[in-house]
Amino acid sequence: MKTDDDIFDPKSLVARVVNLANLVDYQDGAVVSRTVIDKDKGTVTLFSFDQGQGLSEHTAPFDALVYLLDGEAEVTISKKPFTLHPGDMIIMPANEPHALRAIKKLKMLLVMIRS
């Protein structure tokens, strides 16, 4: 997974109005991520996925919220598929197997709260 954090300073977003979808670009055949907030208690990360790209099934020790900004995604939680469209969100519960696939190229916000 390509990370653009080396050219993107999250501090540049503080006290500023920004369009989230414009903060991450699509890249052919790739998943791109940009960290917006990275704290001990949680993270906020923007992602773009080219069509067909995804994250394989895994578990995480914390709940994670996915908010779809653009495109179409299939999120599978404990083998149950859910389709997300722009403006939709889903919470992936801690310790449940989940995966994500871009049905159409997509941009999403992932919020993970560690508690």
C-alpha positions as CSV (number, residue, x, y, z in Angstrom):
1,M,0.0,0.0,0.0
2,K,1.4,3.4,-1.0
3,T,1.5,6.0,1.7
4,D,1.8,9.7,0.9
5,D,2.5,10.8,4.5
6,D,6.0,11.8,3.5
7,I,4.6,14.7,1.4
8,F,1.5,15.4,3.4
9,D,1.6,17.1,6.7
10,P,-1.6,16.5,8.8
11,K,-0.8,19.6,10.8
12,S,-1.6,21.7,7.7
13,L,-5.3,20.7,8.1
14,V,-5.7,22.3,11.6
15,A,-8.2,25.2,11.8
16,R,-8.9,25.0,8.1
17,V,-11.9,24.0,6.0
18,V,-11.0,21.2,3.5
19,N,-12.8,18.8,1.2
20,L,-11.8,15.3,2.4
21,A,-12.2,13.7,-1.0
22,N,-9.7,16.1,-2.5
23,L,-7.0,15.1,0.0
24,V,-6.3,11.7,-1.6
25,D,-6.0,10.9,-5.3
26,Y,-6.7,7.7,-7.2
27,Q,-3.8,5.6,-8.5
28,D,-4.2,2.9,-11.1
29,G,-4.1,-0.6,-9.6
30,A,-3.4,0.7,-6.1
31,V,-4.6,1.6,-2.7
32,V,-3.5,5.1,-1.5
33,S,-3.7,6.2,2.1
34,R,-3.2,9.5,4.0
35,T,-3.2,9.9,7.7
36,V,-5.3,12.9,8.9
37,I,-5.0,12.2,12.7
38,D,-2.7,9.8,14.4
39,K,-3.1,9.8,18.2
40,D,-2.7,7.2,21.0
41,K,-6.5,7.0,21.3
42,G,-7.3,6.7,17.6
43,T,-6.6,7.4,14.0
44,V,-8.4,9.0,11.1
45,T,-7.1,7.9,7.7
46,L,-8.3,8.7,4.1
47,F,-8.0,6.0,1.5
48,S,-8.5,5.7,-2.2
49,F,-8.9,2.3,-3.9
50,D,-8.8,1.6,-7.6
51,Q,-11.7,-0.6,-8.9
52,G,-11.1,-4.2,-7.8
53,Q,-8.6,-3.3,-5.1
54,G,-9.3,-4.1,-1.4
55,L,-8.2,-5.1,2.0
56,S,-8.2,-8.9,2.6
57,E,-10.1,-10.3,5.6
58,H,-8.5,-9.5,8.9
59,T,-9.5,-8.6,12.5
60,A,-8.7,-5.5,14.5
61,P,-8.8,-5.1,18.3
62,F,-10.9,-1.9,18.1
63,D,-14.1,-0.8,16.4
64,A,-13.5,1.0,13.1
65,L,-15.9,3.3,11.2
66,V,-15.9,3.4,7.4
67,Y,-17.5,6.5,5.8
68,L,-17.7,6.3,2.0
69,L,-16.9,9.6,0.2
70,D,-17.0,8.4,-3.4
71,G,-17.5,5.3,-5.4
72,E,-19.0,1.9,-4.3
73,A,-17.6,-0.6,-1.8
74,E,-18.4,-4.0,-0.5
75,V,-17.6,-4.4,3.1
76,T,-17.8,-8.0,4.5
77,I,-18.2,-8.5,8.3
78,S,-18.2,-12.0,9.6
79,K,-18.9,-13.3,6.1
80,K,-22.0,-11.0,5.6
81,P,-21.6,-8.5,2.7
82,F,-22.7,-4.9,2.8
83,T,-22.8,-2.5,-0.1
84,L,-21.8,1.2,0.6
85,H,-22.5,4.2,-1.6
86,P,-21.3,7.8,-1.1
87,G,-22.6,9.1,2.3
88,D,-23.0,5.7,3.8
89,M,-21.1,4.5,6.8
90,I,-20.6,1.2,8.6
91,I,-19.0,0.2,11.9
92,M,-16.8,-2.8,11.7
93,P,-16.8,-4.3,15.3
94,A,-13.7,-5.2,17.2
95,N,-12.4,-8.7,16.8
96,E,-14.8,-9.6,14.0
97,P,-13.3,-10.7,10.7
98,H,-13.9,-8.0,8.0
99,A,-12.7,-7.2,4.5
100,L,-13.3,-4.4,2.0
101,R,-13.4,-4.4,-1.9
102,A,-13.8,-1.5,-4.3
103,I,-16.8,-2.4,-6.6
104,K,-16.1,0.9,-8.3
105,K,-13.0,3.0,-7.5
106,L,-13.7,4.7,-4.2
107,K,-12.5,7.1,-1.5
108,M,-13.3,6.5,2.1
109,L,-12.5,7.8,5.6
110,L,-11.5,5.2,8.2
111,V,-11.9,6.2,11.9
112,M,-10.5,3.9,14.5
113,I,-11.0,4.7,18.2
114,R,-8.6,2.8,20.5
115,S,-10.2,2.2,23.9
